[in-house]
Amino acid sequence: MKGESKLEKKQFRAESKRLLDLVINSIYTNREIFLRELISNASDAIDKIYYKTLTDENLVFNKDDYYIKVIPDKKERILKISDTGIGMTKEELEENLGIIAKSGSFAFKKEHEIKEGFDIIGQFGVGFYSAFMVADKVTVITKALGSDEAFKWESTGVDGYIIEPCEKDSVGTDIILKIKENTEEENFDEYLEEYRLKYIIKKYSDFIRYPIKMNVTKRKLKDGTENEYEEYMEEEIVNSMVPIWRKNKNELTKEDYENFYSEKHYGFDKPLKHIHISVDGTVRYNAILFIPEKIPYDFYTKEYEKGLELYSNGVLIMNKCSDLLPDYFSFVKGMVDSEDLSLNISREMLQHTRQLKFIAKNIKNKIKNELKNMLKNERDKYEIFYKSFGRQLKYGVYSDFGANKELLQDLLMFYSSKEKKMVTLEEYVDRMPEEQKYIYYAVGETNDRIEKLPQIELVKEKGYEILYFTEDIDEFAIKMLMTYKDKEFKSVSSSDLGIETCENEKDSNSEYEGYKEVFEYMKNVLGDKVKDVRISKRLKNHPVCLSNDGEISIEMEKILNTMPNSQNIKADKILEINVNHDIFKTLKECFEKDKEKLKLYTNILYNQSLLIEGLPINDPVAFTNDICKIMI
Ligand SMILES: Nc1ncnc2c1ncn2[C@@H]1O[C@H](COP(=O)(O)OP(=O)(O)OP(=O)(O)O)[C@@H](O)[C@H]1O
């Protein structure tokens, strides 16, 4: 044996050199994942032993004998990752670590025709080399199952590797990394720090199914003293092994989910609702999703990143996989773990999105159903949710040209003039009187302000319910929706309300005929500020209001004009005059006797109608001067 121990320095194969360079410099965006890769390899190696014991009756798998140990040595700048897995023979060392991108695990899988339910993570054969991102030199000491020889593989990177026999007592593999010296840009010391290693293990490998052990520093009171402490080392299992999402729902309490929510830093609040999904179909996956109670501070900003954590068989692949959530459910937090994902080489992105698409669609429906159930059975909770995230659902109705409106329409709620609380569209439509043609809504800054709008008088008098829209997005979403259960939406400010007034049309028209000139004159005074001046059919007590013709409402004009690059979009405004109000007599008198006064009054009335609408007055100084003129 010893006679053979001539140093065999071998070159990596040519294509491997280039690949090694690629691994070290560009495949991974984050150095710390080297530990995830090495731990995944160790876990695979233990899986392989386990698999052998299933098929070889001479072997027994004693769970306690199988673990991974991470041992940092700050002084020597050494980080060692040991496992009690299957180990490698000399040939396997040569094959697996001499040719980059040759995955022994993939070959093992093929060779043993591994069936469902038994999963080995490695498949590309590059993970191991990520060690060179943090180490100058990597040494592998390994003894294969069933062999009494051990071998050492050593490399400092692109210049090749050596393999020589060595001593090792037990079956398994030690990966020994000589950690690089710090540079100006990079702090490599952190990969020797206990707390940092623990953090990385927890982050990426918490759910590896074998124990990952580490000796950790603890403190205790020194014997015979009252306040002197001494440090000692104790072995600890760092990972939690069985992930909560693989547990049976019945075993878990609300607190378990809440703890998971805060451990994972999904939010500082308590989740309003959790959804635990286990799917065992064509694509198998487990997921735990949360609907938060409170809006994350950056939720309605550009900085907010939606997405779910994505695990492949217990190993974290992506922190925020945005493809898993549609924008309208971007408030959902949580994770997905699947055994069936096709990963790409760095495990950072997914090569094929078919499985991911399937999972995303599934998740979307689950969230929708959960929200529907909440709305039906836990109304108070739903209202809390809606207060925080209702706006996002409305954006969902509006965006993508209304592609998701059907899915979301039953989740919408608005404040009702009648019920004095939030109601759904279904509730509104179900109690509509038979003769009511439209779903009426009014737009304003607050419910109180809408309540006082002159425009709502007629609809209210008719006894019809009005939905109050107080958020910018509301009217845009509703315009996209167009109808709900075949009922069209109608703004109380639109020129045609579709309500038959009590006075017959002829009467009011003849009245209009009589005063046509007055309105024509007023229209001329206002020029193109308004499209028309008309008799109001909706006003009961108030003298004037604005309404609009066409698709763009006055509220929409307001919102559109606050946007960058707004094209000064204008609603077609109608100045409506209440002919039953005394003001009308005054206007008529002025028309006959004092045209200058009629001009003055017209401008004042117009500006008043703007104020009621919450629109800016073009010339506030002129307006106050006009008011003064009538005071003196
Ligand atoms: N600790 C270990 N014990 C036994 N064999 C190992 C160990 N580490 C690596 N190997 C062998 O070396 C091969 C190459 O490892 P490497 O991490 O480069 O690729 P992989 O795990 O197969 O794929 P991936 O790129 O997905 O990580 C593995 O497939 C495995 O056969």
The ligand as an ORCA input file, in Angstrom:
! r2SCAN-3c Opt
* xyz 0 1
  N     -19.109     14.187      1.013
  C     -19.164     13.365     -0.049
  N     -19.270     12.038      0.121
  C     -19.332     11.198     -0.957
  N     -19.294     11.600     -2.226
  C     -19.193     12.910     -2.455
  C     -19.104     13.874     -1.407
  N     -18.992     15.092     -1.950
  C     -19.010     14.932     -3.286
  N     -19.129     13.620     -3.595
  C     -19.190     13.040     -4.947
  O     -18.705     13.972     -5.857
  C     -19.648     14.253     -6.866
  C     -19.510     15.668     -7.338
  O     -20.005     16.545     -6.368
  P     -20.567     17.942     -6.754
  O     -21.043     18.662     -5.547
  O     -19.540     18.653     -7.554
  O     -21.768     17.586     -7.676
  P     -23.199     17.011     -7.341
  O     -23.474     17.055     -5.900
  O     -23.339     15.680     -7.993
  O     -24.108     18.032     -8.146
  P     -24.441     19.546     -7.800
  O     -23.718     20.374     -8.803
  O     -25.901     19.580     -8.002
  O     -23.964     19.774     -6.419
  C     -20.987     13.922     -6.198
  O     -21.964     13.615     -7.144
  C     -20.624     12.754     -5.316
  O     -20.648     11.535     -6.028
*
